[in-house]
């Protein structure tokens, strides 16, 4: 396991180290090809409304400022891959909140659950399965489970194939990743890119829309050299793309519905479904979604809603309807925020 790149987002209303240390922890995990900074705006909105909380934004392995995966990790089963990423998250939470942190450590008696757990964890797409695996690790270790684990448009089962046998049609995450891999190969042939606009233009020629191309072009960095500081002005993508590909395949192949049912029975799961639940990635999951809806919180008379539909939002729910997403989360946690 590795300690990943991370960043705290806290309210300006917190005065001093003591208040920061007592602010409770909400962890946010991004999806494939994303980074923690993609969730900066939602995190700021959360802490502005709930200044007694702070958000920890984490870059998954192979993304952003985090280290690449080691070669041995690519031989693991899909579920082992997801569990390994969850172990990274667990190590990062411990490092970010413990005494060894470079900033103010968190007060474990207030900011965290017993045994150092995050009270709330939410993950988008790939990050949703990692968040689910994190909660399941807590269960297996007999630790306190997060008050709520949020899966934000993250289908827990295996990816379905269409009648044509395709799983990665135009515009899908897999399709975008393939375009990114081709662009990265072209960058290697060129010896690097000279500027971001060159990267963006290449991605558009690979079939991406201008907005997606502009977003991905923000991930480039200066090519690392042996000099200190690096002397090269040429750019390369900041992803470990073989590692990202392995993570993406694991995400599509790991079946984690049973983990969802377990958390739902504890009233500790929130599942946000974007778009039409009968099409796209959610097609064929009606039986499982209905079971989740019926479970509520087991014997808990005050069980919260498990499945939350956002029919007018696309996959990037935090971009398409941030107000709607935050309304769902805030209302569900109205008692927790003031804990």
KACORJO-V175574 format. One record per residue. N is the residue number from 1. RES is the residue in one letter. SS is DSSP state (2 for helix, 1 for strand, 0 for the rest). PHI is phi as a letter, one per 40 degrees, with the letter a starting at -180 (none if undefined). NEAR is the number of other ideal C-beta (glycine too) atoms within 10 Angstrom. Layout:
((N,RES,SS,PHI,NEAR) (N,RES,SS,PHI,NEAR))
This chain:
((1,X,0,none,14) (2,X,0,b,17) (3,X,0,c,16) (4,X,0,c,25) (5,X,0,c,18) (6,X,1,a,20) (7,X,1,a,18) (8,X,1,c,19) (9,X,1,b,23) (10,X,1,b,18) (11,X,0,c,20) (12,X,0,c,9) (13,X,0,c,11) (14,X,0,c,18) (15,X,0,b,9) (16,X,2,g,8) (17,X,2,c,11) (18,X,2,c,10) (19,X,2,c,16) (20,X,2,c,19) (21,X,2,c,18) (22,X,2,c,15) (23,X,0,c,24) (24,X,1,c,21) (25,X,1,b,24) (26,X,1,b,28) (27,X,1,c,25) (28,X,1,b,27) (29,X,1,b,31) (30,X,0,c,24) (31,X,0,c,26) (32,X,0,d,21) (33,X,0,g,25) (34,X,0,c,21) (35,X,0,a,23) (36,X,2,d,26) (37,X,2,c,16) (38,X,2,c,21) (39,X,2,b,25) (40,X,2,c,15) (41,X,2,c,13) (42,X,2,d,23) (43,X,2,c,23) (44,X,2,c,15) (45,X,2,c,19) (46,X,2,c,25) (47,X,2,c,22) (48,X,2,c,12) (49,X,2,c,12) (50,X,0,b,20) (51,X,0,c,16) (52,X,0,c,17) (53,X,1,b,24) (54,X,1,b,25) (55,X,1,b,26) (56,X,1,b,24) (57,X,1,c,23) (58,X,1,b,29) (59,X,0,c,24) (60,X,0,d,29) (61,X,0,d,25) (62,X,0,g,24) (63,X,0,b,26) (64,X,0,f,23) (65,X,0,c,14) (66,X,0,c,23) (67,X,0,c,15) (68,X,0,c,16) (69,X,0,c,23) (70,X,0,c,11) (71,X,2,d,9) (72,X,2,c,7) (73,X,2,c,18) (74,X,2,c,15) (75,X,2,c,9) (76,X,0,c,15) (77,X,0,c,11) (78,X,2,d,19) (79,X,2,c,16) (80,X,2,c,14) (81,X,2,c,26) (82,X,2,c,25) (83,X,2,c,20) (84,X,2,c,20) (85,X,2,c,29) (86,X,2,c,24) (87,X,2,c,16) (88,X,2,d,22) (89,X,2,c,27) (90,X,2,c,20) (91,X,2,c,14) (92,X,2,c,22) (93,X,2,c,24) (94,X,2,c,17) (95,X,2,c,15) (96,X,2,c,22) (97,X,2,b,24) (98,X,0,c,13) (99,X,0,c,7) (100,X,0,c,10) (101,X,0,c,14) (102,X,0,c,7) (103,X,0,b,11) (104,X,0,c,16) (105,X,0,c,16) (106,X,0,c,25) (107,X,0,c,15) (108,X,0,c,16) (109,X,0,c,8) (110,X,0,b,13) (111,X,0,c,21) (112,X,0,b,20) (113,X,0,c,18) (114,X,2,d,9) (115,X,2,g,12) (116,X,2,g,18) (117,X,0,c,24) (118,X,0,c,27) (119,X,0,c,20) (120,X,1,b,25) (121,X,1,b,30) (122,X,1,b,28) (123,X,1,b,27) (124,X,1,c,28) (125,X,0,f,26) (126,X,2,d,26) (127,X,2,c,29) (128,X,2,c,27) (129,X,2,c,31) (130,X,2,c,30) (131,X,2,c,29) (132,X,2,c,28) (133,X,2,c,26) (134,X,2,c,27) (135,X,2,c,25) (136,X,2,c,21) (137,X,2,d,17) (138,X,2,c,23) (139,X,2,c,15) (140,X,2,c,8) (141,X,0,c,11) (142,X,0,g,8) (143,X,0,b,15) (144,X,0,c,16) (145,X,0,c,21) (146,X,0,d,24) (147,X,0,d,20) (148,X,1,a,22) (149,X,1,b,29) (150,X,1,b,28) (151,X,1,b,27) (152,X,1,c,30) (153,X,0,f,25) (154,X,0,b,28) (155,X,0,c,25) (156,X,0,c,22) (157,X,0,c,17) (158,X,0,c,15) (159,X,0,c,17) (160,X,0,c,14) (161,X,0,c,10) (162,X,0,c,10) (163,X,0,c,5) (164,X,0,c,7) (165,X,0,g,6) (166,X,0,c,12) (167,X,0,b,15) (168,X,0,b,17) (169,X,0,c,11) (170,X,0,d,10) (171,X,0,g,13) (172,X,0,c,16) (173,X,2,c,19) (174,X,2,c,18) (175,X,2,c,17) (176,X,2,c,23) (177,X,2,c,21) (178,X,2,c,16) (179,X,2,c,21) (180,X,2,c,23) (181,X,2,c,17) (182,X,2,c,15) (183,X,2,c,24) (184,X,2,c,18) (185,X,2,c,11) (186,X,2,c,14) (187,X,2,c,20) (188,X,2,c,10) (189,X,2,c,8) (190,X,2,c,12) (191,X,0,g,11) (192,X,0,h,16) (193,X,1,c,23) (194,X,0,c,12) (195,X,0,a,13) (196,X,2,c,14) (197,X,2,c,11) (198,X,2,c,16) (199,X,2,c,25) (200,X,2,c,22) (201,X,2,c,16) (202,X,2,c,20) (203,X,2,c,23) (204,X,2,c,17) (205,X,2,c,13) (206,X,0,c,17) (207,X,0,h,15) (208,X,0,c,23) (209,X,0,c,12) (210,X,2,c,11) (211,X,2,c,9) (212,X,2,c,18) (213,X,2,c,22) (214,X,2,c,16) (215,X,2,c,19) (216,X,2,c,21) (217,X,2,c,23) (218,X,0,c,13) (219,X,0,c,19) (220,X,1,c,22) (221,X,1,a,13) (222,X,1,c,15) (223,X,0,c,16) (224,X,0,c,9) (225,X,0,b,11) (226,X,0,c,6) (227,X,0,c,8) (228,X,0,b,6) (229,X,0,c,6) (230,X,0,d,13) (231,X,0,c,10) (232,X,0,c,13) (233,X,0,b,10) (234,X,0,c,16) (235,X,1,b,20) (236,X,1,a,19) (237,X,1,c,21) (238,X,0,c,18) (239,X,0,c,24) (240,X,0,c,17) (241,X,2,c,18) (242,X,2,d,14) (243,X,2,c,22) (244,X,2,c,23) (245,X,2,c,19) (246,X,2,c,20) (247,X,2,c,29) (248,X,2,c,22) (249,X,2,c,16) (250,X,2,c,23) (251,X,2,d,27) (252,X,2,c,20) (253,X,2,b,15) (254,X,0,c,22) (255,X,0,c,11) (256,X,0,b,23) (257,X,2,c,18) (258,X,2,c,10) (259,X,2,c,21) (260,X,2,c,27) (261,X,2,c,16) (262,X,2,c,18) (263,X,2,c,25) (264,X,2,c,24) (265,X,2,c,18) (266,X,0,c,17) (267,X,0,f,19) (268,X,0,b,19) (269,X,1,b,27) (270,X,1,b,23) (271,X,1,b,26) (272,X,1,c,22) (273,X,1,b,23) (274,X,1,c,27) (275,X,0,g,19) (276,X,0,c,11) (277,X,0,c,16) (278,X,0,b,11) (279,X,0,b,9) (280,X,2,g,17) (281,X,2,c,22) (282,X,2,c,20) (283,X,0,d,13) (284,X,0,g,12) (285,X,0,b,19) (286,X,2,d,11) (287,X,2,c,9) (288,X,2,c,18) (289,X,2,c,21) (290,X,2,c,11) (291,X,2,c,16) (292,X,2,c,22) (293,X,2,c,13) (294,X,2,c,10) (295,X,2,c,20) (296,X,0,f,17) (297,X,0,b,17) (298,X,0,g,10) (299,X,0,c,8) (300,X,0,c,11) (301,X,0,c,6) (302,X,0,b,8) (303,X,0,d,15) (304,X,0,c,18) (305,X,0,c,15) (306,X,0,c,24) (307,X,1,b,20) (308,X,1,b,21) (309,X,1,c,17) (310,X,1,b,18) (311,X,0,c,10) (312,X,0,b,10) (313,X,0,b,20) (314,X,0,c,14) (315,X,0,d,19) (316,X,0,c,18) (317,X,2,c,23) (318,X,2,c,21) (319,X,2,c,15) (320,X,2,c,16) (321,X,0,a,18) (322,X,2,c,15) (323,X,2,d,7) (324,X,2,c,16) (325,X,2,c,25) (326,X,2,c,15) (327,X,2,c,12) (328,X,2,c,19) (329,X,2,c,23) (330,X,2,c,15) (331,X,2,c,11) (332,X,2,c,18) (333,X,0,b,22) (334,X,0,d,11) (335,X,0,c,10) (336,X,0,c,16) (337,X,0,d,17) (338,X,0,c,8) (339,X,0,c,11))
